[in-house]
Amino acid sequence: MTIRVLDELPAVQSLKKENIFIMQKSRDIFQKIRSLKILILNLMPKKIETENQFLRLLSYSPLQIDIQLLRIDNHISKNTPSEHINKFYCNFTDVKYQEFDGLIITGAPLGLIEFSKITFWPQIKQLILWAKEHITSILFVCWATQAALKILYNFPQCVRKKKIVGIYQHHTTNTYTALTKGFDTIFMAPHSHYSDFPKDLIYQNTDLKILAESDEAGVYLMINENKKLIFLTGHPEYDAQTLSQEYFRDINLGLNPSLPDNYFPQNNPKLTPKITWRSHAYLLFANWLNYYVY
């Protein structure tokens, strides 16, 4: 059916160009059945770009979805205009007494920073502990997975010596779970992080079941015993050009980044990358909404 957002959110016009139907909240013709309420805590620096990415994936469900964007209270974004944040985002205090069906917590470029040194770590901890008790299903993405494992399981912060970045082949390890229903045995997904999630530590310290992994990138998709908490280590929401933008950004910053694996045609950054992971991403989010949130 559709997702419903505030009228002037930039994603509305951007996604309409892709023939994705977005309904503005000012319209009265939203079907008279209860829509799913999804809360998105957007921690990525380029928030407008990230909004587009997640709303695109959520829009492919037949369910009606009401979206609320969430910010860390009073945190000032360096890469998104404050006018945009103030207009389209709410604070935790605005929603803590409301009911939501699902929560998505995005990644963030914080993989090399100790949790105790992150200025908004107490707010992240408060939100995750609250959501665990009040929201039907929570989807943690990339750095949010690292943070949630620390908060919920006291999982150690494991960091790779070299950043894992590129498009990697994955395989499902459990074909009978609803979350991977319809997946091909082999599928592609993007990664861009320093975080590491050793399988032996996962089995020793958590109740999580690994549903998909990569020989190169490691564990990719996990779910807890009561199927309420879902953890992604990669970035299925990424657009075709996202890793390219990150690569050239780091070059301009003088960071000498490695070329993303399996990404640029012929490993030539002058050539345009092709998206090879979107169908998997759509299916993953549809399964989450249909079988875990709804």
C-alpha positions in Angstrom: 0.0 0.0 0.0 1.9 3.1 1.2 4.0 4.8 3.8 2.8 8.1 5.3 5.2 11.0 6.1 5.1 14.7 6.8 4.2 16.7 3.6 7.4 18.5 3.0 9.9 15.8 3.8 12.4 15.8 0.9 12.0 12.1 0.4 8.5 12.6 -0.9 9.6 14.2 -4.2 12.7 12.1 -4.5 10.8 8.8 -4.2 7.9 9.9 -6.4 10.4 10.2 -9.2 11.0 6.5 -8.8 7.2 5.8 -9.0 7.1 5.0 -5.3 3.8 6.2 -3.8 4.2 8.3 -0.6 1.2 9.7 1.1 1.5 13.0 3.0 0.0 13.1 6.5 -2.3 16.0 5.6 -4.4 13.8 3.3 -7.5 12.2 4.7 -7.9 9.3 2.4 -5.6 7.0 4.3 -7.4 3.7 4.5 -9.5 3.2 7.7 -7.5 0.4 9.2 -4.8 0.7 11.8 -1.5 1.5 10.2 1.8 0.2 11.5 3.7 2.8 13.4 7.4 2.7 12.7 10.0 4.8 14.6 13.3 5.5 12.9 16.3 6.7 14.9 18.5 8.2 12.2 22.1 8.4 13.4 23.8 8.7 9.9 25.5 12.0 9.1 23.6 12.6 5.8 20.1 12.3 7.3 18.1 13.2 4.2 19.9 10.7 2.1 19.4 8.0 4.8 15.7 8.9 5.0 15.3 8.2 1.3 17.1 4.9 1.6 15.0 3.5 4.4 11.7 4.9 3.2 12.3 3.3 -0.2 12.7 -0.1 1.4 9.7 0.3 3.7 7.5 1.4 0.9 7.5 -2.0 -0.8 5.3 -3.6 1.8 1.5 -4.1 1.2 1.0 -2.8 4.7 0.1 0.8 5.6 3.0 2.3 7.6 3.1 5.6 9.6 6.7 6.9 9.9 8.1 8.9 12.8 11.7 10.1 12.6 13.6 10.3 15.8 16.6 12.3 16.9 18.9 12.1 19.9 17.6 14.8 22.1 19.4 18.1 21.6 22.2 16.6 19.5 23.3 19.0 16.8 23.9 17.4 13.4 27.0 18.6 11.5 25.8 17.4 8.1 22.0 18.1 8.0 20.4 21.6 8.3 19.0 22.2 11.8 15.8 23.5 10.1 15.3 20.0 8.6 15.9 18.3 12.0 13.6 20.6 13.9 10.8 20.2 11.4 10.8 16.5 10.7 12.3 14.9 13.8 11.0 14.5 17.3 12.8 13.9 20.6 12.6 10.8 22.8 10.5 12.7 25.3 7.9 13.2 22.6 7.4 9.5 22.0 8.2 7.6 25.2 4.5 7.4 26.1 3.3 6.5 22.6 3.0 3.0 21.2 5.0 1.9 18.2 5.1 -1.4 16.3 8.6 -1.3 15.0 11.9 0.6 15.6 14.8 0.9 13.2 18.1 2.3 14.6 20.5 3.1 11.8 24.3 2.8 11.6 26.7 5.7 12.5 30.4 6.4 11.8 31.4 5.5 15.3 32.9 2.1 15.0 36.4 3.2 16.3 35.1 5.2 19.2 34.8 3.6 22.7 31.2 3.6 23.8 32.0 5.5 27.0 33.4 8.4 24.9 30.3 8.8 22.7 28.5 11.9 24.0 25.0 10.5 23.5 25.7 7.0 24.8 23.4 7.4 27.8 20.5 8.4 25.5 21.2 5.4 23.2 21.1 3.1 26.2 17.9 4.6 27.5 16.2 4.3 24.1 17.2 0.7 23.5 16.2 -0.5 27.0 12.9 1.3 26.7 12.2 -0.1 23.2 12.9 -3.6 24.3 10.0 -3.4 26.7 7.6 -1.2 24.6 8.1 -2.0 20.9 7.1 -5.2 19.1 10.2 -5.6 16.9 13.5 -3.7 16.7 15.9 -3.7 13.7 19.5 -2.7 14.5 21.7 -1.7 11.5 25.5 -1.8 11.4 26.9 0.4 14.3 23.5 0.1 16.1 24.1 -3.7 16.2 27.4 -3.1 17.9 25.8 -0.7 20.4 22.8 -2.9 21.1 25.0 -6.0 21.7 27.0 -4.1 24.3 23.8 -2.7 26.0 21.8 -5.9 26.0 24.4 -8.6 26.3 27.5 -6.8 27.5 29.2 -8.0 24.3 32.8 -6.7 23.8 33.5 -4.0 21.3 35.5 -5.9 18.7 37.2 -3.8 16.0 39.0 -5.0 12.8 42.5 -3.7 12.0 41.2 -3.0 8.4 37.8 -1.6 7.5 35.5 -4.1 5.8 34.1 -2.2 2.9 32.5 -3.3 -0.4 29.8 -5.7 -1.7 30.1 -9.2 -0.4 28.5 -12.6 -1.2 26.5 -14.0 1.6 24.7 -17.3 2.3 21.8 -18.2 4.5 22.4 -20.5 7.4 18.8 -21.1 8.3 16.3 -21.4 5.4 13.3 -22.1 7.6 13.0 -18.7 9.4 10.5 -16.2 8.2 13.0 -13.4 8.1 14.9 -15.1 5.3 11.8 -16.5 3.6 12.3 -16.3 -0.2 16.0 -15.6 0.0 18.3 -17.1 -2.6 20.9 -19.4 -1.2 23.5 -16.8 -2.2 22.9 -13.0 -2.1 24.9 -9.8 -2.1 25.0 -7.1 0.5 27.1 -3.9 1.2 29.3 -3.5 4.2 31.2 -0.4 5.5 32.5 -0.8 9.0 35.4 -1.6 11.4 33.2 -3.6 13.7 33.7 -7.3 14.1 31.3 -9.9 15.4 33.2 -13.2 16.1 30.9 -16.2 15.9 32.4 -17.9 19.0 31.7 -14.8 21.1 28.1 -14.6 19.8 27.4 -18.2 20.7 29.1 -17.8 24.2 27.6 -14.5 25.2 24.2 -14.2 23.6 21.0 -16.2 22.7 21.3 -15.0 19.1 20.8 -17.3 16.1 22.9 -16.5 13.0 20.7 -16.5 9.9 23.1 -15.3 7.2 26.9 -14.7 6.9 29.7 -14.1 4.5 33.0 -15.9 4.1 34.7 -12.5 3.6 32.6 -10.1 5.7 31.5 -12.4 8.5 28.2 -12.6 10.4 25.5 -10.6 8.6 22.0 -11.3 10.1 21.1 -12.4 13.6 17.9 -12.8 15.6 17.3 -13.3 19.3 15.5 -16.2 20.9 12.1 -14.6 21.2 12.4 -13.1 17.7 11.9 -9.5 18.9 15.5 -8.2 18.2 17.0 -8.4 14.8 20.6 -7.4 14.1 22.2 -6.5 10.7 25.9 -5.9 10.4 25.8 -4.4 6.9 24.0 -1.8 5.0 21.3 -3.2 2.7 19.7 0.2 2.5 22.6 1.7 0.6 22.1 3.2 -2.9 24.3 2.2 -5.8 26.5 5.3 -5.3 26.8 5.4 -1.5 30.1 3.5 -1.2 31.5 5.6 -4.0 30.6 8.8 -2.2 32.2 7.5 1.0 35.4 6.5 -0.9 35.9 9.8 -2.6 35.0 11.7 0.6 37.8 9.8 2.4 40.2 10.5 -0.5 39.4 14.2 -0.2 40.0 14.1 3.5 43.5 12.6 2.9 42.6 9.2 4.5 44.0 7.0 1.7 41.0 4.6 1.8 41.1 1.1 0.3 39.1 0.5 -2.8 35.8 -1.1 -1.9 35.8 -4.8 -2.6 33.7 -6.1 -5.5 32.2 -2.7 -6.1 33.6 -0.6 -9.0 33.5 -2.4 -12.4 37.0 -3.7 -13.2 38.1 -2.1 -9.9 38.1 1.2 -11.7 36.7 4.1 -9.5 36.0 6.0 -12.7 33.4 3.5 -13.8 29.8 3.6 -12.4 29.0 0.9 -9.9 26.0 -1.3 -10.5 23.5 -2.2 -7.7 23.3 -5.9 -7.1 21.7 -6.1 -3.6 18.4 -4.2 -3.8 16.0 -7.2 -4.4 17.5 -8.9 -1.3 17.1 -5.6 0.7 13.4 -5.2 -0.3 12.7 -8.8 0.6 14.4 -8.5 4.0 12.4 -5.4 5.0 9.2 -6.9 3.7 9.7 -10.1 5.7 10.5 -8.0 8.8 7.3 -6.0 8.5 5.1 -8.9 7.5 6.3 -11.5 10.0 7.8 -9.7 12.9 6.3 -6.2 13.2 2.7 -6.9 11.9 
